[in-house]
Amino acid sequence: MPFAPFDWIDDEARRRADTGLVRTLRPRPAESELLDLASNDYLGLTRHPEVTDAAADAARRWGAGATGSRLVTGSTVLHAELEQELADFCGFEAALVLSSGYAANLAALTALTGRGALIVSDAGNHASIVDGCRLSRAETAVVPHADPDAVRKTLHAHAGRALAVTDSVFSVDGDAAPLGALAEACREEGAALLVDDAHGLGVLGEGGRGALAAAGLAGAEDVVATLTLSKSLGSQGGAVLGPARVIDHLVNTARTFIFDTGLAPAAVGAALGSLRLLRREPERAGRARSVATALYDQLAEAGLTAVRPDAAVVSVRAPSADAAVRWAADCRAAGMAVGCFRPPSVPDGISRLRLTARADLTDEQIATAVTIVRRTAPGA
Protein backbone atom coordinates (compact mmCIF):
# COMPACT_ATOMS: atom_id res chain seq x y z
CA MET A 1 0.00 0.00 0.00
CA PRO A 2 1.45 3.42 -0.95
CA PHE A 3 2.61 5.67 1.86
CA ALA A 4 0.08 8.37 2.70
CA PRO A 5 2.23 11.51 3.07
CA PHE A 6 -0.12 13.35 5.42
CA ASP A 7 -1.05 10.60 7.86
CA TRP A 8 1.27 12.24 10.38
CA ILE A 9 -1.16 15.17 10.53
CA ASP A 10 -3.79 12.88 12.06
CA ASP A 11 -1.31 11.88 14.77
CA GLU A 12 -0.61 15.55 15.48
CA ALA A 13 -4.32 16.29 15.66
CA ARG A 14 -4.85 13.49 18.19
CA ARG A 15 -1.95 14.79 20.26
CA ARG A 16 -3.45 18.29 20.34
CA ALA A 17 -6.84 16.89 21.30
CA ASP A 18 -5.32 14.81 24.11
CA THR A 19 -3.56 17.85 25.56
CA GLY A 20 -6.52 20.23 25.14
CA LEU A 21 -4.71 22.46 22.65
CA VAL A 22 -7.04 22.34 19.65
CA ARG A 23 -7.56 25.73 18.00
CA THR A 24 -10.74 26.42 16.05
CA LEU A 25 -11.94 29.29 13.90
CA ARG A 26 -15.01 31.13 15.17
CA PRO A 27 -16.37 33.41 12.41
CA ARG A 28 -18.09 36.37 14.01
CA PRO A 29 -21.17 38.09 12.59
CA ALA A 30 -21.12 41.71 11.48
CA GLU A 31 -23.20 42.62 14.51
CA SER A 32 -22.90 40.93 17.90
CA GLU A 33 -24.53 41.36 21.27
CA LEU A 34 -21.39 40.17 23.05
CA LEU A 35 -19.52 42.69 25.16
CA ASP A 36 -16.12 42.77 23.45
CA LEU A 37 -13.07 42.55 25.69
CA ALA A 38 -11.19 40.24 23.33
CA SER A 39 -10.26 42.43 20.37
CA ASN A 40 -7.32 44.84 20.15
CA ASP A 41 -9.50 47.80 19.16
CA TYR A 42 -8.03 49.85 22.02
CA LEU A 43 -9.41 53.22 20.95
CA GLY A 44 -12.75 51.95 19.67
CA LEU A 45 -12.04 53.25 16.16
CA THR A 46 -12.51 50.27 13.87
CA ARG A 47 -16.22 51.10 13.39
CA HIS A 48 -15.93 54.87 13.81
CA PRO A 49 -17.78 56.56 10.91
CA GLU A 50 -14.79 58.74 10.02
CA VAL A 51 -12.56 55.69 9.82
CA THR A 52 -14.91 53.52 7.77
CA ASP A 53 -15.68 56.47 5.47
CA ALA A 54 -11.94 57.01 4.96
CA ALA A 55 -11.55 53.33 4.07
CA ALA A 56 -14.43 53.43 1.61
CA ASP A 57 -13.21 56.67 0.00
CA ALA A 58 -9.74 55.19 -0.45
CA ALA A 59 -11.13 52.03 -2.06
CA ARG A 60 -13.30 54.02 -4.45
CA ARG A 61 -10.41 56.30 -5.46
CA TRP A 62 -7.47 53.88 -5.52
CA GLY A 63 -9.17 50.51 -6.05
CA ALA A 64 -9.72 47.41 -3.95
CA GLY A 65 -6.08 46.30 -3.98
CA ALA A 66 -2.64 47.85 -4.22
CA THR A 67 -2.14 45.96 -7.56
CA GLY A 68 1.50 45.06 -6.93
CA SER A 69 4.49 45.27 -4.66
CA ARG A 70 5.44 48.66 -3.25
CA LEU A 71 8.40 48.93 -5.65
CA VAL A 72 6.28 48.26 -8.74
CA THR A 73 2.70 49.62 -8.65
CA GLY A 74 1.79 49.18 -5.00
CA SER A 75 2.85 52.60 -3.68
CA THR A 76 0.18 55.29 -3.87
CA VAL A 77 0.18 58.90 -2.77
CA LEU A 78 -1.96 57.66 0.11
CA HIS A 79 0.81 55.31 1.28
CA ALA A 80 3.28 58.20 1.25
CA GLU A 81 0.88 60.38 3.26
CA LEU A 82 0.45 57.69 5.90
CA GLU A 83 4.20 57.16 6.18
CA GLN A 84 4.87 60.86 6.60
CA GLU A 85 2.10 61.33 9.17
CA LEU A 86 3.07 58.23 11.15
CA ALA A 87 6.69 59.36 11.34
CA ASP A 88 5.67 62.88 12.37
CA PHE A 89 3.15 61.70 14.96
CA CYS A 90 5.50 59.19 16.59
CA GLY A 91 8.56 61.47 16.40
CA PHE A 92 10.72 59.59 13.89
CA GLU A 93 12.53 60.76 10.79
CA ALA A 94 10.91 58.30 8.41
CA ALA A 95 8.47 55.39 8.18
CA LEU A 96 7.77 52.46 5.87
CA VAL A 97 4.34 50.82 5.64
CA LEU A 98 4.05 47.04 5.12
CA SER A 99 1.17 44.61 4.84
CA SER A 100 1.18 43.61 8.54
CA GLY A 101 2.93 44.17 11.84
CA TYR A 102 4.27 40.63 11.49
CA ALA A 103 5.86 41.55 8.15
CA ALA A 104 7.30 44.72 9.71
CA ASN A 105 9.12 42.74 12.40
CA LEU A 106 10.45 40.25 9.87
CA ALA A 107 11.63 43.12 7.68
CA ALA A 108 13.45 44.99 10.43
CA LEU A 109 15.11 41.95 12.00
CA THR A 110 16.30 40.35 8.78
CA ALA A 111 17.47 43.56 7.12
CA LEU A 112 19.28 45.02 10.14
CA THR A 113 21.18 41.92 11.23
CA GLY A 114 22.34 38.84 9.31
CA ARG A 115 25.22 36.38 9.56
CA GLY A 116 27.85 37.43 12.09
CA ALA A 117 25.47 39.76 13.95
CA LEU A 118 23.94 39.17 17.38
CA ILE A 119 20.29 39.63 18.32
CA VAL A 120 19.44 39.82 22.02
CA SER A 121 15.75 39.02 22.42
CA ASP A 122 13.49 39.21 25.48
CA ALA A 123 12.02 35.84 26.51
CA GLY A 124 8.51 37.32 26.39
CA ASN A 125 8.70 38.69 22.85
CA HIS A 126 5.94 38.15 20.31
CA ALA A 127 6.06 35.23 17.87
CA SER A 128 6.76 37.60 14.96
CA ILE A 129 9.99 38.67 16.68
CA VAL A 130 10.91 35.05 17.35
CA ASP A 131 10.38 34.19 13.69
CA GLY A 132 12.30 37.28 12.56
CA CYS A 133 15.25 36.19 14.68
CA ARG A 134 15.14 32.72 13.13
CA LEU A 135 15.00 34.08 9.59
CA SER A 136 17.74 36.64 10.15
CA ARG A 137 20.56 34.02 10.24
CA ALA A 138 22.08 36.03 13.06
CA GLU A 139 23.13 34.52 16.35
CA THR A 140 20.20 34.92 18.74
CA ALA A 141 20.47 35.05 22.52
CA VAL A 142 17.19 34.89 24.46
CA VAL A 143 17.52 36.69 27.80
CA PRO A 144 15.24 36.73 30.88
CA HIS A 145 12.14 38.88 30.63
CA ALA A 146 12.59 42.64 31.16
CA ASP A 147 16.18 42.31 32.37
CA PRO A 148 18.45 45.13 31.11
CA ASP A 149 21.45 43.75 33.00
CA ALA A 150 21.15 40.45 31.14
CA VAL A 151 20.98 42.38 27.87
CA ARG A 152 24.08 44.36 28.81
CA LYS A 153 26.09 41.28 29.77
CA THR A 154 25.10 39.43 26.62
CA LEU A 155 26.01 42.35 24.39
CA HIS A 156 29.32 42.86 26.20
CA ALA A 157 30.38 39.30 25.43
CA HIS A 158 29.90 39.81 21.68
CA ALA A 159 32.35 41.55 19.36
CA GLY A 160 30.63 42.96 16.30
CA ARG A 161 27.28 44.23 15.06
CA ALA A 162 24.45 43.72 17.56
CA LEU A 163 20.82 44.60 18.15
CA ALA A 164 18.52 44.16 21.14
CA VAL A 165 14.81 43.63 20.45
CA THR A 166 11.81 43.88 22.75
CA ASP A 167 8.09 44.45 22.77
CA SER A 168 7.24 47.82 24.31
CA VAL A 169 4.18 46.29 25.98
CA PHE A 170 4.01 42.52 26.24
CA SER A 171 0.81 41.03 24.90
CA VAL A 172 0.36 38.31 27.52
CA ASP A 173 0.40 40.26 30.81
CA GLY A 174 0.33 43.84 29.49
CA ASP A 175 3.52 44.83 31.31
CA ALA A 176 5.86 47.43 29.79
CA ALA A 177 9.52 46.94 28.93
CA PRO A 178 12.12 49.10 30.77
CA LEU A 179 12.96 51.00 27.59
CA GLY A 180 15.18 53.64 29.18
CA ALA A 181 17.40 51.06 30.86
CA LEU A 182 17.50 48.92 27.72
CA ALA A 183 18.56 51.89 25.60
CA GLU A 184 21.30 52.70 28.11
CA ALA A 185 22.59 49.12 27.99
CA CYS A 186 22.61 49.15 24.18
CA ARG A 187 24.45 52.48 24.02
CA GLU A 188 27.10 51.31 26.45
CA GLU A 189 27.82 48.37 24.15
CA GLY A 190 27.34 50.09 20.79
CA ALA A 191 24.21 48.13 19.87
CA ALA A 192 20.98 49.21 18.21
CA LEU A 193 17.59 48.93 19.91
CA LEU A 194 14.51 47.65 18.07
CA VAL A 195 11.15 48.07 19.82
CA ASP A 196 7.84 46.58 18.71
CA ASP A 197 5.32 49.22 19.80
CA ALA A 198 2.23 47.33 18.66
CA HIS A 199 0.51 47.68 22.06
CA GLY A 200 1.93 51.12 22.89
CA LEU A 201 0.85 53.19 19.90
CA GLY A 202 -2.41 54.98 20.65
CA VAL A 203 -2.26 54.13 24.36
CA LEU A 204 1.08 55.33 25.80
CA GLY A 205 2.84 58.65 25.44
CA GLU A 206 1.39 62.11 25.01
CA GLY A 207 -1.81 61.78 22.99
CA GLY A 208 -1.01 58.13 22.22
CA ARG A 209 2.31 58.76 20.44
CA GLY A 210 3.64 55.48 21.78
CA ALA A 211 6.00 53.98 24.32
CA LEU A 212 9.16 55.33 22.67
CA ALA A 213 7.85 58.88 22.77
CA ALA A 214 6.93 58.35 26.43
CA ALA A 215 10.47 57.13 27.14
CA GLY A 216 12.11 60.04 25.30
CA LEU A 217 13.61 57.67 22.70
CA ALA A 218 11.56 58.56 19.63
CA GLY A 219 13.76 59.80 16.81
CA ALA A 220 17.04 58.62 18.35
CA GLU A 221 19.62 57.64 15.74
CA ASP A 222 20.17 54.21 17.32
CA VAL A 223 16.50 53.27 17.83
CA VAL A 224 14.05 51.67 15.40
CA ALA A 225 10.37 50.99 16.05
CA THR A 226 7.90 48.60 14.50
CA LEU A 227 4.16 48.83 14.98
CA THR A 228 0.85 47.58 13.72
CA LEU A 229 -2.05 49.53 12.26
CA SER A 230 -4.51 46.86 13.38
CA LYS A 231 -4.83 47.68 17.07
CA SER A 232 -5.27 51.29 18.20
CA LEU A 233 -5.70 52.52 14.62
CA GLY A 234 -8.44 49.98 13.95
CA SER A 235 -7.20 49.08 10.46
CA GLN A 236 -4.66 46.58 9.13
CA GLY A 237 -0.98 46.66 8.20
CA GLY A 238 2.30 47.48 9.88
CA ALA A 239 5.17 49.94 9.74
CA VAL A 240 8.84 50.39 10.57
CA LEU A 241 9.94 53.80 11.89
CA GLY A 242 13.46 55.08 12.31
CA PRO A 243 16.28 57.14 10.79
CA ALA A 244 15.88 57.81 7.07
CA ARG A 245 18.96 55.76 6.21
CA VAL A 246 17.49 52.76 8.02
CA ILE A 247 14.22 53.06 6.11
CA ASP A 248 16.09 53.43 2.80
CA HIS A 249 18.05 50.29 3.66
CA LEU A 250 14.81 48.36 4.27
CA VAL A 251 13.37 49.52 0.94
CA ASN A 252 16.38 47.97 -0.77
CA THR A 253 16.88 44.82 1.30
CA ALA A 254 13.80 43.76 3.33
CA ARG A 255 12.23 40.78 1.58
CA THR A 256 8.80 41.13 3.27
CA PHE A 257 8.67 44.62 1.77
CA ILE A 258 10.21 44.01 -1.66
CA PHE A 259 8.33 40.82 -2.55
CA ASP A 260 4.97 41.42 -0.88
CA THR A 261 1.95 43.16 -2.38
CA GLY A 262 1.47 46.63 -0.94
CA LEU A 263 -1.10 47.30 1.76
CA ALA A 264 -4.61 47.69 0.30
CA PRO A 265 -5.71 51.33 -0.12
CA ALA A 266 -8.76 50.85 2.10
CA ALA A 267 -6.53 49.83 5.01
CA VAL A 268 -4.21 52.76 4.35
CA GLY A 269 -7.15 55.17 4.27
CA ALA A 270 -8.61 53.76 7.48
CA ALA A 271 -5.28 54.07 9.30
CA LEU A 272 -4.90 57.66 8.13
CA GLY A 273 -8.44 58.42 9.25
CA SER A 274 -7.75 56.98 12.71
CA LEU A 275 -4.44 58.79 13.05
CA ARG A 276 -6.00 62.13 12.17
CA LEU A 277 -8.90 61.50 14.54
CA LEU A 278 -6.47 60.65 17.35
CA ARG A 279 -4.64 63.92 16.76
CA ARG A 280 -7.92 65.76 17.30
CA GLU A 281 -9.02 63.60 20.23
CA PRO A 282 -5.83 62.77 22.18
CA GLU A 283 -7.87 62.05 25.29
CA ARG A 284 -8.75 58.64 23.84
CA ALA A 285 -5.30 57.37 24.87
CA GLY A 286 -5.80 58.34 28.50
CA ARG A 287 -9.27 56.85 28.53
CA ALA A 288 -7.96 53.47 27.31
CA ARG A 289 -5.43 53.46 30.16
CA SER A 290 -8.02 54.47 32.75
CA VAL A 291 -10.40 51.71 31.60
CA ALA A 292 -7.58 49.16 31.99
CA THR A 293 -6.80 50.45 35.48
CA ALA A 294 -10.46 50.29 36.48
CA LEU A 295 -10.73 46.71 35.23
CA TYR A 296 -7.64 45.72 37.18
CA ASP A 297 -8.70 47.47 40.39
CA GLN A 298 -12.15 45.90 40.39
CA LEU A 299 -10.87 42.42 39.47
CA ALA A 300 -8.24 42.54 42.21
CA GLU A 301 -10.82 43.81 44.70
CA ALA A 302 -12.95 40.77 43.78
CA GLY A 303 -10.06 38.52 44.83
CA LEU A 304 -8.90 37.48 41.36
CA THR A 305 -5.20 37.24 40.47
CA ALA A 306 -4.87 40.02 37.92
CA VAL A 307 -1.70 41.70 36.68
CA ARG A 308 -1.50 45.48 37.02
CA PRO A 309 -1.58 46.86 33.44
CA ASP A 310 0.96 49.30 32.02
CA ALA A 311 -1.17 49.93 28.92
CA ALA A 312 -4.51 48.46 27.79
CA VAL A 313 -4.04 44.71 28.39
CA VAL A 314 -5.31 43.14 31.63
CA SER A 315 -4.58 39.47 32.31
CA VAL A 316 -6.26 37.29 34.92
CA ARG A 317 -4.50 34.06 35.82
CA ALA A 318 -6.27 30.70 35.65
CA PRO A 319 -5.41 27.53 37.61
CA SER A 320 -4.88 25.42 34.46
CA ALA A 321 -5.18 25.43 30.67
CA ASP A 322 -8.47 23.51 30.81
CA ALA A 323 -9.83 25.89 33.44
CA ALA A 324 -8.90 28.89 31.29
CA VAL A 325 -10.69 27.44 28.26
CA ARG A 326 -13.84 26.69 30.31
CA TRP A 327 -13.67 30.13 31.93
CA ALA A 328 -13.51 31.90 28.57
CA ALA A 329 -16.39 29.75 27.27
CA ASP A 330 -18.47 30.57 30.35
CA CYS A 331 -17.78 34.27 29.86
CA ARG A 332 -19.01 33.99 26.27
CA ALA A 333 -22.14 32.16 27.41
CA ALA A 334 -22.72 35.01 29.87
CA GLY A 335 -22.49 37.59 27.09
CA MET A 336 -18.83 38.66 26.93
CA ALA A 337 -15.90 37.77 24.67
CA VAL A 338 -12.47 37.55 26.30
CA GLY A 339 -9.12 36.23 25.17
CA CYS A 340 -7.75 32.93 26.42
CA PHE A 341 -3.97 32.44 26.54
CA ARG A 342 -2.52 29.00 27.34
CA PRO A 343 0.55 26.94 26.50
CA PRO A 344 2.31 26.98 24.12
CA SER A 345 1.29 30.60 23.50
CA VAL A 346 2.45 31.74 26.95
CA PRO A 347 6.20 31.53 27.63
CA ASP A 348 5.83 30.93 31.37
CA GLY A 349 3.27 28.11 31.03
CA ILE A 350 0.63 29.98 33.07
CA SER A 351 -2.81 30.12 31.46
CA ARG A 352 -4.77 33.34 31.56
CA LEU A 353 -7.84 35.21 30.51
CA ARG A 354 -6.78 38.31 28.59
CA LEU A 355 -9.05 41.33 28.73
CA THR A 356 -8.42 44.31 26.48
CA ALA A 357 -9.54 47.75 27.54
CA ARG A 358 -11.18 50.05 25.01
CA ALA A 359 -11.51 53.79 25.21
CA ASP A 360 -15.21 53.56 24.29
CA LEU A 361 -16.20 51.24 27.15
CA THR A 362 -18.56 52.86 29.62
CA ASP A 363 -18.26 52.58 33.39
CA GLU A 364 -21.37 50.39 33.34
CA GLN A 365 -19.77 48.03 30.81
CA ILE A 366 -16.62 47.84 32.94
CA ALA A 367 -18.70 46.82 35.95
CA THR A 368 -20.57 44.25 33.85
CA ALA A 369 -17.30 42.78 32.60
CA VAL A 370 -15.93 42.40 36.11
CA THR A 371 -19.16 40.79 37.31
CA ILE A 372 -19.09 38.22 34.50
CA VAL A 373 -15.42 37.33 35.09
CA ARG A 374 -16.01 36.99 38.84
CA ARG A 375 -19.19 34.91 38.58
CA THR A 376 -17.71 32.51 36.01
CA ALA A 377 -14.32 32.12 37.73
CA PRO A 378 -13.23 28.53 38.46
CA GLY A 379 -14.54 27.55 41.87
CA ALA A 380 -16.90 30.53 42.11
Secondary structure, DSSP 8 states (H G I E B T S, - for coil): ----TTHHHHHHHHHHHHTT---------SS--SEEESS--TTS-TT-HHHHHHHHHHHHHH-SS--SBTTTT---HHHHHHHHHHHHHHT-SEEEEES-HHHHHHHHHHHS--TT-EEEEETT--HHHHHHHHHH-SEEEEE-TT-HHHHHHHHHT--S-EEEEEESB-TTT--B--HHHHHHHHHHHT-EEEEE-TTTTTTSSGGG--HHHHTT-TT-TTEEEEEESSSTTSS--EEEEE-HHHHHHHHHH-HHHHTSB---HHHHHHHHHHHHHHHH-THHHHHHHHHHHHHHHHHHHTT--B---SSSEEEEE-SSHHHHHHHHHHHHHTTEEEEEE-TTSSTT---EEEEE--TT--HHHHHHHHHHHHHHSTT-
